[in-house]
Amino acid sequence: MSSTANADRRTQLESLWEHDAVKIIAVIGAIYIVYALIGLILGYSLDGIVNTLRRMTYLIAVYGMVTLALNLHWGYTGLFNIGVAGFMAIGLYVTMMLAKPADPGGAAQYAGLGLPMPIAIIGGVVAAGLAGLVVALPALRLRADYFAITTIAFAEIVRLGITSDALQQFTILGAELGTGGGRGLIRNYDDPMNVIFQLEIFSSFVDLTNSLFGFGPTQARALAYSIVLVIVLAGIYWLIQRTSRSPFGRVLKAIREDEEAAQSLGKDTNMFKIKVFVLGCALMGLAGILWRFRRTGVTPEAFRPHVTFYIWIALIIGGAGSNTGSILGSGLFVAVLFEGPQYLRRVIDQLVAIGDAPNTFAGAVGPLLSANPVPLVRYTFAEFLTLQFVIMGVALILLMQRRPDGLLGHREETAAAIPLGARPSAAGGGSGGGGGSDSVSGGGFAHSQTRDQNDDSDQQTDGGIDAETVGTQADTNDRSEDSESSQGSESSDNTYQTDDSTTDGETQ
Amino acid sequence: MSDRSTDVQSTEAEPTTDTANTSPDTPTDANAVSPSAVDRTGEIELAVDGLVKRFGGITAVDGASFEVESGSITGLIGPNGAGKSTTFHCITGIHQPDEGTVAFQGQDITGIAPYECADYGLVRTFQIAREMANMTVLENLMLPAKHQQGEALWRSVMPLARREVEAQERDLLERVWDTLEFFEIEHIAEEKAGNLSGGQRKLLEMARALMTEPEMLLLDEPFAGVNPTLERKLLEHIHELRAEGYTFLIVEHDMDLIMEHCEHVIVMHQGSVLAEGVPGQVTSNEQVIEAYLGGEV
């Protein structure tokens, strides 16, 4: 009896899991819970925990935006763009140069055009799109692998161009501008979020966060900024969903599958490729702007190629071709691979007394000869953050071997503006199809169809369960460490990091 | 543009095993209308004149000239390396011919881009079926239709314009189902094209070509690797479509099949046209026997 009830509940859960919104909420929720637990273990106070979650949200939103744009390029159209960082850099730098005041003010700063922030943002997005056009026009004639080389070369040209002395300060049409070269640009314009911060309502938001979490004004601002980013992410998700679920998106998929066949069916594939490349690059530019335009400054170092590869890892985790997967992939990438090692280290530090690490690798390996592994363990732990890259590499290899289609499994989102499926009107009627009624025609046909649907749902739940196991694994990890905590731990510094957005640095 | 939707009516009652080869003279289903508004029967649909295509030192097509009559099934045969496929590529814009002209319905279409070719009403299939493997059969068939508003990005995104796009999609889906019924492949509608059998892929490829609303179809070895039952079915469809006014140019190796089903046969050898005429004429041509039939007939 109870087993059938369980089965019922299971099928209920499975049908619930099929909704994309549920997937996103469940995964992000799991991430929040895990990080809240981590915060508890580390002895954070409430505002510290909420701030940690806020920081996660901020990172997931930014990575989500770029991953969605990359999904448009690679997942839908098959354009192998590995120059993501370059387009992000163009967006941010152009915006900053447009927004910086024309009067340099301080000693070591470069002049900008002093334009209002909305115009500066539009300028940055347009510039990134135009850069995409410049790359696309000659490069789209190339085969996929050569196209990839062109994009990464372009990204490096952008980064080195920004760094170069020649562009450090230059005059164009009588206006003085500068990229700041290797020293970077300092944000000496007003906080771009002031539009919101100066609203009447915002002061009550500050009060609210203060009474709820004990936030100060800076933290409240950072929280509001993260919320804005989530809203922008939702907008981009909507835009890309519409783009991909349309005749336009259908042609994109066809280009990915077989460009020559698509051409023979009358599709001007080059036009489509250029349009979608420019759109994706503009969105990457926008994400680049939103990522860092509130920080105290920016240096070209922020746009080294590894940024591009982070985005690629997020895309691969979620599974190319799925917009929902892109968001889940960004969430898991940020929580497990990007921020995970750092927090894991802190948790271990908190729970176990590791002791002093030897200073050199030789010092760590040497004692192994006398069967003493402790120095090596200590050394490894001390170098934990360096290991992040190794962990990412291993994760990537495992993913490619075990689940090359991403966590959701091979999932395609139908490329049509209307749901395809059962014939909308009865067979033989022919004319003036009734909008979306689900009268099915022949018996045999209806049968085969239900079978197809079953297949579909099987695939999806398959992916779902796997995603869940990942979550619970992380959970159990935490618990096992929790139980170890009884073995007495010297509580080191219990201070949480008050990460303001201005100090949101990368770990590397 | 949806007026065609009623043209390609289903012939549901026809059992799949009904195989009797419909001979060219007795078209089956005549309830259909000609694809072009004007009846062009008997006129020249496609004219190839002095076509030359060189690849480095090799001349793949060497001055081929021939004409295809409107509403006919014309066979293009020749030994391997005779330049049949290259001729196809030159006609459909995949290759740029070095010399010569191609005219479709009197319009010069020499060297146009492949995608423009379909706009003229000339569409091809490939020797090896090139289905979009990761798209469903429905998506594959929704793709080719011309004048899809939603192919403009802004229309697909902007709320008001998108409503029109959706309406057009519904009409298109209706046409897709008609086409699926015509080819009797409704049962695989939601299958990924990559999961289809070889024969189903051939049907899909032909159905997809038809969705561009062409006037002439160039079929590159449509029967290669197809079992006899399916071959008969494909031929049935071809004859039905011809009766509706479509023109066919078919590259094929099976001599018997060509002789039986084509009104006009063009024999290519070493890049140029060796002989052409009605099947009987061609098979009795000494040169053709020498070059292709190996003196067997």
Interface residues (C-beta under 8 A of the other chain):
Chain A: L239 R242 T243 S246 P247 F248 G249 R250 V251 K253 A254 R256 E257 D258 E260 A261 A262 Q263 S264 L265 G266 K267 D268 T269 F272 K275 L279 G321 E412 T414 A415 A416 A417 I418 L420 G421 R423 P424 S425 A427 G428 G430 S431 G433 G435 G436 S441 G442 G444 F445 S448 Q449 D452
Chain B: S5 T6 Q9 S10 E12 T92 I94 A113 P114 Y115 E116 C117 A118 D119 V123 R124 F126 R130 E131 M132 A133 N134 M135 T136 L138 E139 M142 L143 P144 K146 Q148 Q149 G150 E151 A152 L153 S156 V157 R162 V165 E166 E169 R170 D171 L173 E174 W177 D178 E181 E186 H187 I188 A189 E190 E191 R208 A209 M211 T212
